[in-house]
Structure formats: C-alpha cells, structure tokens
Amino acid sequence: MTDVKSQEKADRLKAALKENLKRRKAQARGRQAVKVSGNQAESLSVSAERDKPSD
C-alpha cells in the first residue's frame, strides 16, 4: 500500500514539475520577446533622431 501511495505522489510531483517548467519557459520567452521588441523600438527612435534635419 505504501509503495502505491509513494508512486502516486511521485507521479503527481513529476507532473507538477513538468507544468512548472513549461510555465517558466513560456515566461522566459515572453520576457525575451519584450526585450527584443524594446531594443528594436530603441534603435528606431535613435535612427529617427539621427535622420532628422537640423535647424
């Protein structure tokens, strides 16, 4: 009986860890996308300033 319970607990833990890893990877991908889009926006604004005619 104890062996069955410990196996079930191990299976639940394994599933929970797997879901946690998926969630953390998704968060990391989201952060990376924000970082990349932020860098693109920054480079666009810098080039716009550079190309603006001076007075």
All heavy atoms as atom14 arrays in JSON, in Angstrom:
{
  "sequence": "MTDVKSQEKADRLKAALKENLKRRKAQARGRQAVKVSGNQAESLSVSAERDKPSD",
  "atom14_mask": [
    [1, 1, 1, 1, 1, 1, 1, 1, 0, 0, 0, 0, 0, 0],
    [1, 1, 1, 1, 1, 1, 1, 0, 0, 0, 0, 0, 0, 0],
    [1, 1, 1, 1, 1, 1, 1, 1, 0, 0, 0, 0, 0, 0],
    [1, 1, 1, 1, 1, 1, 1, 0, 0, 0, 0, 0, 0, 0],
    [1, 1, 1, 1, 1, 1, 1, 1, 1, 0, 0, 0, 0, 0],
    [1, 1, 1, 1, 1, 1, 0, 0, 0, 0, 0, 0, 0, 0],
    [1, 1, 1, 1, 1, 1, 1, 1, 1, 0, 0, 0, 0, 0],
    [1, 1, 1, 1, 1, 1, 1, 1, 1, 0, 0, 0, 0, 0],
    [1, 1, 1, 1, 1, 1, 1, 1, 1, 0, 0, 0, 0, 0],
    [1, 1, 1, 1, 1, 0, 0, 0, 0, 0, 0, 0, 0, 0],
    [1, 1, 1, 1, 1, 1, 1, 1, 0, 0, 0, 0, 0, 0],
    [1, 1, 1, 1, 1, 1, 1, 1, 1, 1, 1, 0, 0, 0],
    [1, 1, 1, 1, 1, 1, 1, 1, 0, 0, 0, 0, 0, 0],
    [1, 1, 1, 1, 1, 1, 1, 1, 1, 0, 0, 0, 0, 0],
    [1, 1, 1, 1, 1, 0, 0, 0, 0, 0, 0, 0, 0, 0],
    [1, 1, 1, 1, 1, 0, 0, 0, 0, 0, 0, 0, 0, 0],
    [1, 1, 1, 1, 1, 1, 1, 1, 0, 0, 0, 0, 0, 0],
    [1, 1, 1, 1, 1, 1, 1, 1, 1, 0, 0, 0, 0, 0],
    [1, 1, 1, 1, 1, 1, 1, 1, 1, 0, 0, 0, 0, 0],
    [1, 1, 1, 1, 1, 1, 1, 1, 0, 0, 0, 0, 0, 0],
    [1, 1, 1, 1, 1, 1, 1, 1, 0, 0, 0, 0, 0, 0],
    [1, 1, 1, 1, 1, 1, 1, 1, 1, 0, 0, 0, 0, 0],
    [1, 1, 1, 1, 1, 1, 1, 1, 1, 1, 1, 0, 0, 0],
    [1, 1, 1, 1, 1, 1, 1, 1, 1, 1, 1, 0, 0, 0],
    [1, 1, 1, 1, 1, 1, 1, 1, 1, 0, 0, 0, 0, 0],
    [1, 1, 1, 1, 1, 0, 0, 0, 0, 0, 0, 0, 0, 0],
    [1, 1, 1, 1, 1, 1, 1, 1, 1, 0, 0, 0, 0, 0],
    [1, 1, 1, 1, 1, 0, 0, 0, 0, 0, 0, 0, 0, 0],
    [1, 1, 1, 1, 1, 1, 1, 1, 1, 1, 1, 0, 0, 0],
    [1, 1, 1, 1, 0, 0, 0, 0, 0, 0, 0, 0, 0, 0],
    [1, 1, 1, 1, 1, 1, 1, 1, 1, 1, 1, 0, 0, 0],
    [1, 1, 1, 1, 1, 1, 1, 1, 1, 0, 0, 0, 0, 0],
    [1, 1, 1, 1, 1, 0, 0, 0, 0, 0, 0, 0, 0, 0],
    [1, 1, 1, 1, 1, 1, 1, 0, 0, 0, 0, 0, 0, 0],
    [1, 1, 1, 1, 1, 1, 1, 1, 1, 0, 0, 0, 0, 0],
    [1, 1, 1, 1, 1, 1, 1, 0, 0, 0, 0, 0, 0, 0],
    [1, 1, 1, 1, 1, 1, 0, 0, 0, 0, 0, 0, 0, 0],
    [1, 1, 1, 1, 0, 0, 0, 0, 0, 0, 0, 0, 0, 0],
    [1, 1, 1, 1, 1, 1, 1, 1, 0, 0, 0, 0, 0, 0],
    [1, 1, 1, 1, 1, 1, 1, 1, 1, 0, 0, 0, 0, 0],
    [1, 1, 1, 1, 1, 0, 0, 0, 0, 0, 0, 0, 0, 0],
    [1, 1, 1, 1, 1, 1, 1, 1, 1, 0, 0, 0, 0, 0],
    [1, 1, 1, 1, 1, 1, 0, 0, 0, 0, 0, 0, 0, 0],
    [1, 1, 1, 1, 1, 1, 1, 1, 0, 0, 0, 0, 0, 0],
    [1, 1, 1, 1, 1, 1, 0, 0, 0, 0, 0, 0, 0, 0],
    [1, 1, 1, 1, 1, 1, 1, 0, 0, 0, 0, 0, 0, 0],
    [1, 1, 1, 1, 1, 1, 0, 0, 0, 0, 0, 0, 0, 0],
    [1, 1, 1, 1, 1, 0, 0, 0, 0, 0, 0, 0, 0, 0],
    [1, 1, 1, 1, 1, 1, 1, 1, 1, 0, 0, 0, 0, 0],
    [1, 1, 1, 1, 1, 1, 1, 1, 1, 1, 1, 0, 0, 0],
    [1, 1, 1, 1, 1, 1, 1, 1, 0, 0, 0, 0, 0, 0],
    [1, 1, 1, 1, 1, 1, 1, 1, 1, 0, 0, 0, 0, 0],
    [1, 1, 1, 1, 1, 1, 1, 0, 0, 0, 0, 0, 0, 0],
    [1, 1, 1, 1, 1, 1, 0, 0, 0, 0, 0, 0, 0, 0],
    [1, 1, 1, 1, 1, 1, 1, 1, 0, 0, 0, 0, 0, 0]
  ],
  "atom14_positions": [
    [[0.82, -1.18, 0.0], [0.0, 0.0, 0.0], [0.88, 1.26, 0.0], [0.62, 2.17, -0.75], [-0.93, -0.03, 1.22], [-1.93, 1.11, 1.25], [-3.12, 1.08, -0.05], [-4.55, 0.54, 0.79], [0.0, 0.0, 0.0], [0.0, 0.0, 0.0], [0.0, 0.0, 0.0], [0.0, 0.0, 0.0], [0.0, 0.0, 0.0], [0.0, 0.0, 0.0]],
    [[1.9, 1.31, 0.82], [2.78, 2.47, 0.91], [3.49, 2.7, -0.42], [3.66, 3.84, -0.84], [3.81, 2.27, 2.04], [3.1, 2.01, 3.24], [4.66, 3.5, 2.2], [0.0, 0.0, 0.0], [0.0, 0.0, 0.0], [0.0, 0.0, 0.0], [0.0, 0.0, 0.0], [0.0, 0.0, 0.0], [0.0, 0.0, 0.0], [0.0, 0.0, 0.0]],
    [[3.89, 1.61, -1.06], [4.59, 1.73, -2.33], [3.69, 2.37, -3.39], [4.14, 3.2, -4.18], [5.08, 0.35, -2.8], [5.98, 0.45, -4.01], [6.76, 1.43, -4.08], [5.89, -0.43, -4.89], [0.0, 0.0, 0.0], [0.0, 0.0, 0.0], [0.0, 0.0, 0.0], [0.0, 0.0, 0.0], [0.0, 0.0, 0.0], [0.0, 0.0, 0.0]],
    [[2.43, 2.0, -3.4], [1.47, 2.57, -4.36], [1.28, 4.06, -4.09], [1.29, 4.88, -5.02], [0.12, 1.82, -4.3], [-0.92, 2.52, -5.14], [0.29, 0.37, -4.72], [0.0, 0.0, 0.0], [0.0, 0.0, 0.0], [0.0, 0.0, 0.0], [0.0, 0.0, 0.0], [0.0, 0.0, 0.0], [0.0, 0.0, 0.0], [0.0, 0.0, 0.0]],
    [[1.15, 4.43, -2.82], [0.97, 5.82, -2.46], [2.2, 6.65, -2.82], [2.08, 7.76, -3.34], [0.68, 5.97, -0.96], [-0.72, 5.6, -0.56], [-0.95, 5.89, 0.91], [-2.37, 5.56, 1.31], [-2.61, 5.88, 2.72], [0.0, 0.0, 0.0], [0.0, 0.0, 0.0], [0.0, 0.0, 0.0], [0.0, 0.0, 0.0], [0.0, 0.0, 0.0]],
    [[3.37, 6.1, -2.54], [4.59, 6.85, -2.86], [4.76, 6.99, -4.37], [5.24, 8.03, -4.85], [5.81, 6.19, -2.23], [6.03, 4.91, -2.77], [0.0, 0.0, 0.0], [0.0, 0.0, 0.0], [0.0, 0.0, 0.0], [0.0, 0.0, 0.0], [0.0, 0.0, 0.0], [0.0, 0.0, 0.0], [0.0, 0.0, 0.0], [0.0, 0.0, 0.0]],
    [[4.35, 5.99, -5.12], [4.44, 6.08, -6.58], [3.46, 7.13, -7.12], [3.8, 7.91, -8.0], [4.15, 4.72, -7.22], [4.33, 4.71, -8.74], [5.74, 5.05, -9.16], [6.72, 4.6, -8.56], [5.87, 5.85, -10.19], [0.0, 0.0, 0.0], [0.0, 0.0, 0.0], [0.0, 0.0, 0.0], [0.0, 0.0, 0.0], [0.0, 0.0, 0.0]],
    [[2.26, 7.15, -6.55], [1.27, 8.16, -6.96], [1.77, 9.56, -6.62], [1.62, 10.49, -7.42], [-0.07, 7.9, -6.28], [-0.79, 6.68, -6.81], [-2.05, 6.35, -6.03], [-2.3, 6.99, -4.97], [-2.78, 5.45, -6.47], [0.0, 0.0, 0.0], [0.0, 0.0, 0.0], [0.0, 0.0, 0.0], [0.0, 0.0, 0.0], [0.0, 0.0, 0.0]],
    [[2.36, 9.71, -5.45], [2.9, 11.01, -5.05], [4.03, 11.43, -5.98], [4.09, 12.59, -6.4], [3.41, 10.93, -3.6], [3.9, 12.25, -3.07], [4.31, 12.13, -1.62], [4.83, 13.44, -1.08], [5.21, 13.34, 0.33], [0.0, 0.0, 0.0], [0.0, 0.0, 0.0], [0.0, 0.0, 0.0], [0.0, 0.0, 0.0], [0.0, 0.0, 0.0]],
    [[4.9, 10.5, -6.32], [5.99, 10.79, -7.25], [5.45, 11.19, -8.62], [5.98, 12.11, -9.26], [6.92, 9.58, -7.37], [0.0, 0.0, 0.0], [0.0, 0.0, 0.0], [0.0, 0.0, 0.0], [0.0, 0.0, 0.0], [0.0, 0.0, 0.0], [0.0, 0.0, 0.0], [0.0, 0.0, 0.0], [0.0, 0.0, 0.0], [0.0, 0.0, 0.0]],
    [[4.4, 10.54, -9.07], [3.78, 10.87, -10.36], [3.18, 12.27, -10.33], [3.31, 13.03, -11.29], [2.73, 9.84, -10.74], [3.33, 8.49, -11.12], [4.55, 8.42, -11.41], [2.57, 7.49, -11.11], [0.0, 0.0, 0.0], [0.0, 0.0, 0.0], [0.0, 0.0, 0.0], [0.0, 0.0, 0.0], [0.0, 0.0, 0.0], [0.0, 0.0, 0.0]],
    [[2.51, 12.61, -9.22], [1.92, 13.95, -9.1], [3.02, 15.02, -9.08], [2.9, 16.06, -9.72], [1.07, 14.05, -7.83], [-0.26, 13.35, -7.91], [-1.18, 13.75, -6.75], [-0.57, 13.64, -5.44], [-0.58, 12.55, -4.67], [-1.19, 11.45, -5.08], [-0.01, 12.55, -3.48], [0.0, 0.0, 0.0], [0.0, 0.0, 0.0], [0.0, 0.0, 0.0]],
    [[4.09, 14.73, -8.35], [5.2, 15.67, -8.28], [5.84, 15.85, -9.65], [6.14, 16.96, -10.07], [6.24, 15.17, -7.27], [7.48, 16.04, -7.1], [7.11, 17.44, -6.64], [8.44, 15.4, -6.11], [0.0, 0.0, 0.0], [0.0, 0.0, 0.0], [0.0, 0.0, 0.0], [0.0, 0.0, 0.0], [0.0, 0.0, 0.0], [0.0, 0.0, 0.0]],
    [[6.02, 14.76, -10.35], [6.61, 14.81, -11.7], [5.75, 15.67, -12.62], [6.26, 16.51, -13.36], [6.73, 13.4, -12.26], [7.4, 13.3, -13.59], [7.5, 11.85, -14.04], [8.12, 11.71, -15.4], [8.2, 10.31, -15.83], [0.0, 0.0, 0.0], [0.0, 0.0, 0.0], [0.0, 0.0, 0.0], [0.0, 0.0, 0.0], [0.0, 0.0, 0.0]],
    [[4.44, 15.48, -12.57], [3.53, 16.26, -13.41], [3.57, 17.74, -13.02], [3.57, 18.62, -13.89], [2.11, 15.72, -13.28], [0.0, 0.0, 0.0], [0.0, 0.0, 0.0], [0.0, 0.0, 0.0], [0.0, 0.0, 0.0], [0.0, 0.0, 0.0], [0.0, 0.0, 0.0], [0.0, 0.0, 0.0], [0.0, 0.0, 0.0], [0.0, 0.0, 0.0]],
    [[3.61, 18.02, -11.73], [3.66, 19.41, -11.27], [4.95, 20.08, -11.7], [4.95, 21.24, -12.14], [3.51, 19.46, -9.75], [0.0, 0.0, 0.0], [0.0, 0.0, 0.0], [0.0, 0.0, 0.0], [0.0, 0.0, 0.0], [0.0, 0.0, 0.0], [0.0, 0.0, 0.0], [0.0, 0.0, 0.0], [0.0, 0.0, 0.0], [0.0, 0.0, 0.0]],
    [[6.05, 19.38, -11.59], [7.34, 19.94, -12.0], [7.37, 20.2, -13.51], [7.91, 21.2, -13.97], [8.48, 19.01, -11.6], [8.77, 18.93, -10.1], [9.77, 17.83, -9.8], [9.28, 20.27, -9.6], [0.0, 0.0, 0.0], [0.0, 0.0, 0.0], [0.0, 0.0, 0.0], [0.0, 0.0, 0.0], [0.0, 0.0, 0.0], [0.0, 0.0, 0.0]],
    [[6.77, 19.3, -14.26], [6.72, 19.45, -15.72], [5.91, 20.69, -16.1], [6.32, 21.48, -16.96], [6.09, 18.2, -16.32], [6.44, 17.94, -17.74], [5.92, 16.57, -18.15], [6.5, 16.13, -19.45], [6.04, 14.82, -19.88], [0.0, 0.0, 0.0], [0.0, 0.0, 0.0], [0.0, 0.0, 0.0], [0.0, 0.0, 0.0], [0.0, 0.0, 0.0]],
    [[4.77, 20.89, -15.44], [3.94, 22.07, -15.7], [4.67, 23.35, -15.3], [4.6, 24.36, -16.0], [2.61, 21.96, -14.96], [1.66, 20.95, -15.54], [1.29, 21.27, -16.99], [0.98, 22.44, -17.29], [1.3, 20.35, -17.81], [0.0, 0.0, 0.0], [0.0, 0.0, 0.0], [0.0, 0.0, 0.0], [0.0, 0.0, 0.0], [0.0, 0.0, 0.0]],
    [[5.36, 23.31, -14.18], [6.11, 24.46, -13.71], [7.2, 24.83, -14.72], [7.4, 26.01, -15.03], [6.73, 24.16, -12.35], [7.36, 25.36, -11.72], [7.02, 26.49, -12.03], [8.32, 25.13, -10.83], [0.0, 0.0, 0.0], [0.0, 0.0, 0.0], [0.0, 0.0, 0.0], [0.0, 0.0, 0.0], [0.0, 0.0, 0.0], [0.0, 0.0, 0.0]],
    [[7.88, 23.83, -15.25], [8.92, 24.09, -16.24], [8.33, 24.71, -17.51], [8.88, 25.67, -18.05], [9.66, 22.79, -16.58], [10.8, 22.9, -17.57], [11.88, 23.85, -17.07], [11.39, 21.54, -17.86], [0.0, 0.0, 0.0], [0.0, 0.0, 0.0], [0.0, 0.0, 0.0], [0.0, 0.0, 0.0], [0.0, 0.0, 0.0], [0.0, 0.0, 0.0]],
    [[7.2, 24.21, -17.96], [6.52, 24.78, -19.13], [6.18, 26.24, -18.89], [6.4, 27.1, -19.75], [5.22, 24.02, -19.44], [5.4, 22.71, -20.12], [4.01, 22.14, -20.42], [4.08, 20.73, -20.91], [2.74, 20.17, -21.18], [0.0, 0.0, 0.0], [0.0, 0.0, 0.0], [0.0, 0.0, 0.0], [0.0, 0.0, 0.0], [0.0, 0.0, 0.0]],
    [[5.64, 26.54, -17.7], [5.24, 27.91, -17.37], [6.46, 28.83, -17.33], [6.43, 29.94, -17.86], [4.51, 27.91, -16.03], [3.9, 29.23, -15.65], [3.02, 29.15, -14.41], [3.67, 28.54, -13.27], [3.38, 27.31, -12.78], [2.44, 26.59, -13.33], [4.02, 26.84, -11.74], [0.0, 0.0, 0.0], [0.0, 0.0, 0.0], [0.0, 0.0, 0.0]],
    [[7.55, 28.36, -16.73], [8.75, 29.19, -16.64], [9.38, 29.43, -18.01], [9.87, 30.52, -18.29], [9.76, 28.53, -15.7], [9.3, 28.58, -14.25], [10.25, 27.91, -13.32], [11.53, 28.6, -13.37], [12.6, 28.23, -12.69], [12.55, 27.18, -11.9], [13.73, 28.88, -12.79], [0.0, 0.0, 0.0], [0.0, 0.0, 0.0], [0.0, 0.0, 0.0]],
    [[9.34, 28.42, -18.88], [9.86, 28.6, -20.24], [9.01, 29.61, -21.01], [9.54, 30.44, -21.74], [9.9, 27.27, -20.99], [11.05, 26.39, -20.58], [11.1, 25.15, -21.44], [12.29, 24.31, -21.12], [12.39, 23.14, -22.02], [0.0, 0.0, 0.0], [0.0, 0.0, 0.0], [0.0, 0.0, 0.0], [0.0, 0.0, 0.0], [0.0, 0.0, 0.0]],
    [[7.7, 29.54, -20.84], [6.81, 30.49, -21.51], [7.08, 31.91, -21.01], [7.1, 32.86, -21.78], [5.36, 30.11, -21.28], [0.0, 0.0, 0.0], [0.0, 0.0, 0.0], [0.0, 0.0, 0.0], [0.0, 0.0, 0.0], [0.0, 0.0, 0.0], [0.0, 0.0, 0.0], [0.0, 0.0, 0.0], [0.0, 0.0, 0.0], [0.0, 0.0, 0.0]],
    [[7.29, 32.06, -19.7], [7.59, 33.38, -19.14], [8.91, 33.9, -19.71], [9.02, 35.07, -20.05], [7.69, 33.31, -17.62], [6.37, 33.15, -16.93], [6.53, 32.94, -15.43], [7.6, 32.6, -14.94], [5.45, 33.14, -14.69], [0.0, 0.0, 0.0], [0.0, 0.0, 0.0], [0.0, 0.0, 0.0], [0.0, 0.0, 0.0], [0.0, 0.0, 0.0]],
    [[9.91, 33.03, -19.81], [11.21, 33.44, -20.34], [11.09, 33.86, -21.8], [11.69, 34.86, -22.22], [12.22, 32.3, -20.19], [0.0, 0.0, 0.0], [0.0, 0.0, 0.0], [0.0, 0.0, 0.0], [0.0, 0.0, 0.0], [0.0, 0.0, 0.0], [0.0, 0.0, 0.0], [0.0, 0.0, 0.0], [0.0, 0.0, 0.0], [0.0, 0.0, 0.0]],
    [[10.3, 33.12, -22.57], [10.09, 33.5, -23.98], [9.39, 34.85, -24.06], [9.73, 35.68, -24.91], [9.28, 32.44, -24.71], [10.07, 31.2, -25.07], [9.3, 30.31, -26.02], [8.07, 29.8, -25.44], [7.95, 28.65, -24.77], [9.02, 27.89, -24.59], [6.8, 28.26, -24.3], [0.0, 0.0, 0.0], [0.0, 0.0, 0.0], [0.0, 0.0, 0.0]],
    [[8.43, 35.08, -23.19], [7.73, 36.36, -23.16], [8.66, 37.51, -22.81], [8.61, 38.58, -23.42], [0.0, 0.0, 0.0], [0.0, 0.0, 0.0], [0.0, 0.0, 0.0], [0.0, 0.0, 0.0], [0.0, 0.0, 0.0], [0.0, 0.0, 0.0], [0.0, 0.0, 0.0], [0.0, 0.0, 0.0], [0.0, 0.0, 0.0], [0.0, 0.0, 0.0]],
    [[9.51, 37.3, -21.83], [10.46, 38.34, -21.45], [11.44, 38.63, -22.58], [11.79, 39.77, -22.84], [11.24, 37.93, -20.21], [10.45, 37.99, -18.95], [11.32, 37.75, -17.73], [10.5, 37.43, -16.6], [10.43, 36.23, -16.03], [11.17, 35.24, -16.48], [9.65, 36.02, -15.01], [0.0, 0.0, 0.0], [0.0, 0.0, 0.0], [0.0, 0.0, 0.0]],
    [[11.88, 37.58, -23.27], [12.81, 37.74, -24.38], [12.15, 38.52, -25.51], [12.76, 39.39, -26.11], [13.28, 36.37, -24.89], [14.35, 36.46, -25.95], [15.64, 37.05, -25.44], [16.0, 36.93, -24.27], [16.36, 37.72, -26.31], [0.0, 0.0, 0.0], [0.0, 0.0, 0.0], [0.0, 0.0, 0.0], [0.0, 0.0, 0.0], [0.0, 0.0, 0.0]],
    [[10.88, 38.25, -25.78], [10.16, 38.96, -26.84], [10.03, 40.44, -26.49], [10.19, 41.29, -27.35], [8.78, 38.33, -27.04], [0.0, 0.0, 0.0], [0.0, 0.0, 0.0], [0.0, 0.0, 0.0], [0.0, 0.0, 0.0], [0.0, 0.0, 0.0], [0.0, 0.0, 0.0], [0.0, 0.0, 0.0], [0.0, 0.0, 0.0], [0.0, 0.0, 0.0]],
    [[9.76, 40.74, -25.23], [9.65, 42.13, -24.81], [11.0, 42.81, -24.93], [11.1, 43.94, -25.39], [9.11, 42.23, -23.36], [9.27, 43.62, -22.81], [7.67, 41.77, -23.31], [0.0, 0.0, 0.0], [0.0, 0.0, 0.0], [0.0, 0.0, 0.0], [0.0, 0.0, 0.0], [0.0, 0.0, 0.0], [0.0, 0.0, 0.0], [0.0, 0.0, 0.0]],
    [[12.05, 42.12, -24.53], [13.39, 42.69, -24.6], [13.76, 42.98, -26.05], [14.27, 44.04, -26.37], [14.4, 41.71, -23.99], [15.82, 42.27, -23.95], [16.81, 41.24, -23.46], [16.83, 41.16, -21.97], [17.92, 40.3, -21.48], [0.0, 0.0, 0.0], [0.0, 0.0, 0.0], [0.0, 0.0, 0.0], [0.0, 0.0, 0.0], [0.0, 0.0, 0.0]],
    [[13.49, 42.05, -26.96], [13.82, 42.22, -28.37], [13.0, 43.37, -28.96], [13.54, 44.23, -29.65], [13.57, 40.91, -29.16], [13.61, 41.16, -30.65], [14.59, 39.87, -28.76], [0.0, 0.0, 0.0], [0.0, 0.0, 0.0], [0.0, 0.0, 0.0], [0.0, 0.0, 0.0], [0.0, 0.0, 0.0], [0.0, 0.0, 0.0], [0.0, 0.0, 0.0]],
    [[11.71, 43.41, -28.68], [10.88, 44.49, -29.23], [11.3, 45.84, -28.63], [11.25, 46.85, -29.31], [9.4, 44.22, -29.0], [9.1, 44.27, -27.63], [0.0, 0.0, 0.0], [0.0, 0.0, 0.0], [0.0, 0.0, 0.0], [0.0, 0.0, 0.0], [0.0, 0.0, 0.0], [0.0, 0.0, 0.0], [0.0, 0.0, 0.0], [0.0, 0.0, 0.0]],
    [[11.71, 45.85, -27.4], [12.19, 47.08, -26.77], [13.47, 47.57, -27.42], [13.64, 48.76, -27.66], [0.0, 0.0, 0.0], [0.0, 0.0, 0.0], [0.0, 0.0, 0.0], [0.0, 0.0, 0.0], [0.0, 0.0, 0.0], [0.0, 0.0, 0.0], [0.0, 0.0, 0.0], [0.0, 0.0, 0.0], [0.0, 0.0, 0.0], [0.0, 0.0, 0.0]],
    [[14.36, 46.66, -27.77], [15.6, 47.04, -28.44], [15.31, 47.57, -29.84], [15.94, 48.51, -30.3], [16.56, 45.85, -28.54], [17.19, 45.51, -27.2], [17.16, 46.32, -26.29], [17.73, 44.32, -27.09], [0.0, 0.0, 0.0], [0.0, 0.0, 0.0], [0.0, 0.0, 0.0], [0.0, 0.0, 0.0], [0.0, 0.0, 0.0], [0.0, 0.0, 0.0]],
    [[14.36, 46.98, -30.53], [14.01, 47.45, -31.87], [13.41, 48.84, -31.79], [13.74, 49.71, -32.59], [13.03, 46.49, -32.53], [13.65, 45.18, -32.94], [12.62, 44.19, -33.47], [11.42, 44.41, -33.36], [13.1, 43.12, -34.05], [0.0, 0.0, 0.0], [0.0, 0.0, 0.0], [0.0, 0.0, 0.0], [0.0, 0.0, 0.0], [0.0, 0.0, 0.0]],
    [[12.55, 49.07, -30.84], [11.93, 50.39, -30.69], [13.0, 51.43, -30.36], [12.97, 52.55, -30.86], [10.86, 50.35, -29.61], [0.0, 0.0, 0.0], [0.0, 0.0, 0.0], [0.0, 0.0, 0.0], [0.0, 0.0, 0.0], [0.0, 0.0, 0.0], [0.0, 0.0, 0.0], [0.0, 0.0, 0.0], [0.0, 0.0, 0.0], [0.0, 0.0, 0.0]],
    [[13.94, 51.06, -29.51], [15.01, 51.98, -29.14], [15.87, 52.31, -30.35], [16.22, 53.47, -30.58], [15.86, 51.36, -28.04], [16.97, 52.26, -27.54], [17.75, 51.6, -26.42], [17.13, 51.17, -25.45], [18.98, 51.52, -26.56], [0.0, 0.0, 0.0], [0.0, 0.0, 0.0], [0.0, 0.0, 0.0], [0.0, 0.0, 0.0], [0.0, 0.0, 0.0]],
    [[16.22, 51.32, -31.14], [17.07, 51.57, -32.31], [16.33, 52.4, -33.34], [16.92, 53.22, -34.02], [17.57, 50.25, -32.91], [16.49, 49.51, -33.43], [0.0, 0.0, 0.0], [0.0, 0.0, 0.0], [0.0, 0.0, 0.0], [0.0, 0.0, 0.0], [0.0, 0.0, 0.0], [0.0, 0.0, 0.0], [0.0, 0.0, 0.0], [0.0, 0.0, 0.0]],
    [[15.0, 52.22, -33.45], [14.22, 53.02, -34.38], [14.19, 54.48, -33.95], [14.33, 55.38, -34.77], [12.79, 52.48, -34.49], [12.62, 51.15, -35.21], [11.17, 50.69, -35.13], [13.06, 51.25, -36.66], [0.0, 0.0, 0.0], [0.0, 0.0, 0.0], [0.0, 0.0, 0.0], [0.0, 0.0, 0.0], [0.0, 0.0, 0.0], [0.0, 0.0, 0.0]],
    [[14.04, 54.72, -32.66], [13.99, 56.1, -32.2], [15.35, 56.77, -32.35], [15.43, 57.95, -32.67], [13.5, 56.17, -30.76], [14.42, 55.55, -29.89], [0.0, 0.0, 0.0], [0.0, 0.0, 0.0], [0.0, 0.0, 0.0], [0.0, 0.0, 0.0], [0.0, 0.0, 0.0], [0.0, 0.0, 0.0], [0.0, 0.0, 0.0], [0.0, 0.0, 0.0]],
    [[16.42, 56.05, -32.15], [17.76, 56.61, -32.32], [18.0, 56.96, -33.78], [18.48, 58.05, -34.1], [18.84, 55.63, -31.81], [20.23, 56.08, -32.22], [18.74, 55.5, -30.3], [0.0, 0.0, 0.0], [0.0, 0.0, 0.0], [0.0, 0.0, 0.0], [0.0, 0.0, 0.0], [0.0, 0.0, 0.0], [0.0, 0.0, 0.0], [0.0, 0.0, 0.0]],
    [[17.62, 56.08, -34.69], [17.83, 56.37, -36.1], [16.93, 57.51, -36.56], [17.31, 58.31, -37.4], [17.58, 55.13, -36.96], [16.25, 54.72, -36.88], [0.0, 0.0, 0.0], [0.0, 0.0, 0.0], [0.0, 0.0, 0.0], [0.0, 0.0, 0.0], [0.0, 0.0, 0.0], [0.0, 0.0, 0.0], [0.0, 0.0, 0.0], [0.0, 0.0, 0.0]],
    [[15.73, 57.63, -35.99], [14.84, 58.74, -36.34], [15.47, 60.06, -35.89], [15.41, 61.05, -36.62], [13.48, 58.54, -35.69], [0.0, 0.0, 0.0], [0.0, 0.0, 0.0], [0.0, 0.0, 0.0], [0.0, 0.0, 0.0], [0.0, 0.0, 0.0], [0.0, 0.0, 0.0], [0.0, 0.0, 0.0], [0.0, 0.0, 0.0], [0.0, 0.0, 0.0]],
    [[16.08, 60.09, -34.72], [16.75, 61.28, -34.25], [17.94, 61.62, -35.15], [18.19, 62.78, -35.45], [17.23, 61.09, -32.8], [16.14, 61.12, -31.78], [15.5, 62.5, -31.66], [16.22, 63.51, -31.71], [14.26, 62.55, -31.52], [0.0, 0.0, 0.0], [0.0, 0.0, 0.0], [0.0, 0.0, 0.0], [0.0, 0.0, 0.0], [0.0, 0.0, 0.0]],
    [[18.66, 60.63, -35.55], [19.85, 60.83, -36.37], [19.47, 61.38, -37.74], [20.17, 62.23, -38.3], [20.6, 59.51, -36.52], [21.91, 59.64, -37.28], [22.54, 58.31, -37.56], [21.66, 57.57, -38.45], [21.38, 56.27, -38.36], [21.92, 55.56, -37.4], [20.58, 55.68, -39.2], [0.0, 0.0, 0.0], [0.0, 0.0, 0.0], [0.0, 0.0, 0.0]],
    [[18.36, 60.92, -38.31], [17.96, 61.3, -39.66], [17.15, 62.6, -39.7], [16.83, 63.1, -40.78], [17.14, 60.17, -40.31], [17.98, 58.92, -40.5], [19.22, 59.03, -40.53], [17.39, 57.84, -40.61], [0.0, 0.0, 0.0], [0.0, 0.0, 0.0], [0.0, 0.0, 0.0], [0.0, 0.0, 0.0], [0.0, 0.0, 0.0], [0.0, 0.0, 0.0]],
    [[16.83, 63.15, -38.55], [16.03, 64.37, -38.5], [16.9, 65.54, -38.98], [18.06, 65.69, -38.58], [15.58, 64.62, -37.06], [14.47, 65.65, -36.99], [13.99, 66.0, -35.59], [14.14, 64.99, -34.54], [13.66, 65.44, -33.23], [0.0, 0.0, 0.0], [0.0, 0.0, 0.0], [0.0, 0.0, 0.0], [0.0, 0.0, 0.0], [0.0, 0.0, 0.0]],
    [[16.35, 66.39, -39.85], [17.15, 67.54, -40.32], [17.42, 68.51, -39.17], [16.58, 68.72, -38.31], [16.27, 68.19, -41.39], [14.92, 67.65, -41.2], [15.04, 66.35, -40.45], [0.0, 0.0, 0.0], [0.0, 0.0, 0.0], [0.0, 0.0, 0.0], [0.0, 0.0, 0.0], [0.0, 0.0, 0.0], [0.0, 0.0, 0.0], [0.0, 0.0, 0.0]],
    [[18.58, 69.08, -39.18], [18.94, 70.03, -38.11], [18.5, 71.44, -38.51], [18.32, 71.76, -39.68], [20.43, 69.98, -37.85], [21.13, 70.34, -39.02], [0.0, 0.0, 0.0], [0.0, 0.0, 0.0], [0.0, 0.0, 0.0], [0.0, 0.0, 0.0], [0.0, 0.0, 0.0], [0.0, 0.0, 0.0], [0.0, 0.0, 0.0], [0.0, 0.0, 0.0]],
    [[18.38, 72.3, -37.54], [17.94, 73.69, -37.79], [19.08, 74.55, -38.25], [20.14, 74.6, -37.92], [17.29, 74.28, -36.53], [15.96, 73.59, -36.25], [15.3, 73.2, -37.21], [15.62, 73.47, -35.05], [0.0, 0.0, 0.0], [0.0, 0.0, 0.0], [0.0, 0.0, 0.0], [0.0, 0.0, 0.0], [0.0, 0.0, 0.0], [0.0, 0.0, 0.0]]
  ]
}
